[in-house]
């Protein structure tokens, strides 16, 4: 099995939308318009391929992104210094529990440090609860900062310090 992580491309749309739909409600629904917005706003758009097929993706933005997400804005208002906001990460169902989310996060962490980020941040559904994602983030060294109702759900906002 050959596993690679590469920069995402606009022509990855069909595969990413498919993985996105299979990952609901753990991620927000993407359509072609939202995909284009994330492609333009994201500093980091990465895909994970297994044997030349897309098995996962990650969109992450730095604090200077032109983006109007409620959770993103909370982090901008409450974190001093550079951070990287993970807007979406999803792995195809047949590849879950294979460590591929950790591969994407490790890739992001290395890239974020090169860009002088002090933290990775994200949100995870609390209601409805996304137990696998919460466990993953705690195991990866994230700490819960705040809970917020948004878009008909309640999310936990998480942060992982990258330095000091």
C-alpha positions as CSV (number, residue, x, y, z in Angstrom):
1,X,0.0,0.0,0.0
2,X,1.5,3.4,-1.1
3,X,0.4,6.3,1.1
4,X,1.3,9.9,0.1
5,X,0.2,13.3,1.3
6,X,0.2,16.0,-1.3
7,X,-1.2,19.5,-2.0
8,X,-4.9,19.4,-2.9
9,X,-6.1,20.6,-6.2
10,X,-9.3,22.0,-7.6
11,X,-9.7,18.9,-9.7
12,X,-10.0,16.9,-6.4
13,X,-13.5,18.2,-6.0
14,X,-15.5,15.1,-6.8
15,X,-13.5,12.8,-4.5
16,X,-13.5,15.3,-1.7
17,X,-17.2,16.0,-1.9
18,X,-17.8,12.2,-1.8
19,X,-15.7,11.8,1.3
20,X,-17.3,14.8,2.9
21,X,-20.8,13.4,2.4
22,X,-19.8,10.1,3.9
23,X,-18.3,11.9,6.9
24,X,-21.5,13.8,8.0
25,X,-22.4,14.9,10.6
26,X,-18.7,14.9,11.8
27,X,-17.9,17.7,9.3
28,X,-19.9,20.5,7.7
29,X,-21.5,19.7,4.4
30,X,-19.4,20.9,1.4
31,X,-20.8,21.8,-2.0
32,X,-18.8,23.1,-5.0
33,X,-19.2,26.7,-3.8
34,X,-18.0,26.0,-0.3
35,X,-15.1,23.9,-1.7
36,X,-14.0,26.9,-3.8
37,X,-14.2,29.2,-0.8
38,X,-12.0,26.8,1.2
39,X,-9.5,26.4,-1.6
40,X,-9.1,30.1,-1.8
41,X,-8.9,30.8,1.9
42,X,-6.8,27.8,3.0
43,X,-3.1,28.1,3.5
44,X,-3.0,24.3,3.8
45,X,-5.1,22.2,1.5
46,X,-3.8,18.6,1.7
47,X,-5.0,15.3,0.5
48,X,-3.9,11.8,1.5
49,X,-3.8,9.2,-1.3
50,X,-3.7,5.5,-0.8
51,X,-2.6,3.6,-4.0
52,X,-3.3,6.8,-6.1
53,X,-6.9,7.2,-4.7
54,X,-7.9,10.0,-2.4
55,X,-8.6,8.6,1.0
56,X,-8.7,11.8,3.1
57,X,-8.4,15.6,3.0
58,X,-7.6,18.5,5.2
59,X,-8.4,22.3,4.9
60,X,-6.6,24.6,7.3
61,X,-6.3,28.4,7.4
62,X,-4.0,30.8,9.1
63,X,-5.3,33.7,11.3
64,X,-5.0,36.1,8.4
65,X,-7.3,34.2,6.1
66,X,-10.3,36.0,4.6
67,X,-12.9,33.8,6.2
68,X,-16.1,34.5,8.1
69,X,-16.6,31.3,10.2
70,X,-17.9,31.9,13.7
71,X,-15.5,29.5,15.3
72,X,-12.5,30.9,13.3
73,X,-13.4,34.4,14.4
74,X,-13.6,33.2,18.1
75,X,-10.0,31.9,17.8
76,X,-8.9,35.2,16.1
77,X,-10.4,37.1,19.1
78,X,-9.0,34.8,21.8
79,X,-5.6,33.6,20.8
80,X,-2.6,35.9,20.6
81,X,0.0,35.0,18.0
82,X,-0.1,32.9,14.9
83,X,-2.3,29.8,14.7
84,X,-3.6,27.4,12.1
85,X,-7.3,26.7,12.1
86,X,-8.3,23.2,10.9
87,X,-11.6,23.9,9.2
88,X,-12.2,20.3,7.9
89,X,-10.5,17.0,8.0
90,X,-12.2,13.8,6.8
91,X,-11.0,10.2,6.0
92,X,-13.0,7.9,3.8
93,X,-14.9,5.3,5.9
94,X,-12.9,2.3,4.6
95,X,-9.7,4.0,5.8
96,X,-10.8,5.1,9.2
97,X,-8.9,3.8,12.2
98,X,-5.8,3.4,9.9
99,X,-3.9,6.3,11.4
100,X,-4.5,8.5,8.3
101,X,-6.0,11.4,10.2
102,X,-2.8,11.5,12.3
103,X,-0.7,11.4,9.2
104,X,-2.5,14.5,7.9
105,X,-2.2,16.2,11.3
106,X,1.5,15.5,11.5
107,X,2.0,16.9,8.1
108,X,0.1,20.0,9.1
109,X,2.0,20.4,12.3
110,X,5.3,20.3,10.5
111,X,4.1,22.9,7.9
112,X,2.6,25.1,10.6
113,X,5.9,25.3,12.6
114,X,7.7,26.4,9.4
115,X,5.2,29.2,9.2
116,X,5.8,30.2,12.8
117,X,2.4,29.1,14.1
118,X,2.2,28.7,17.9
119,X,-0.9,26.5,17.9
120,X,-3.3,24.3,15.9
121,X,-7.0,24.9,16.6
122,X,-10.2,23.3,15.6
123,X,-13.8,22.5,16.7
124,X,-15.4,19.2,17.3
125,X,-19.1,18.5,17.6
126,X,-20.3,18.2,21.2
127,X,-24.0,18.0,20.3
128,X,-24.4,15.8,18.4
129,X,-21.3,14.3,20.0
130,X,-18.5,13.1,17.8
131,X,-16.8,10.8,20.2
132,X,-14.2,9.4,17.9
133,X,-13.0,12.9,17.0
134,X,-13.0,14.0,20.6
135,X,-10.9,11.0,21.6
136,X,-8.5,11.6,18.6
137,X,-7.9,15.2,19.6
138,X,-7.3,14.5,23.2
139,X,-4.8,11.7,22.3
140,X,-3.1,14.1,19.8
141,X,-2.4,16.6,22.6
142,X,-5.3,19.1,22.1
143,X,-7.1,20.7,25.0
144,X,-10.6,21.9,25.2
145,X,-10.9,25.7,25.4
146,X,-14.6,26.7,25.0
147,X,-18.0,25.4,24.0
148,X,-20.1,27.2,21.5
149,X,-23.6,26.8,19.9
150,X,-23.4,27.3,16.2
151,X,-25.4,26.3,13.1
152,X,-27.8,24.1,15.1
153,X,-25.0,22.2,16.9
154,X,-22.8,22.7,19.9
155,X,-19.0,22.5,19.3
156,X,-16.0,22.2,21.5
157,X,-13.2,24.5,20.5
158,X,-9.8,22.8,20.9
159,X,-6.2,24.0,20.9
160,X,-2.8,22.3,20.7
161,X,0.2,24.4,21.5
162,X,3.1,23.9,19.1
163,X,5.7,25.8,21.0
164,X,6.5,26.4,24.7
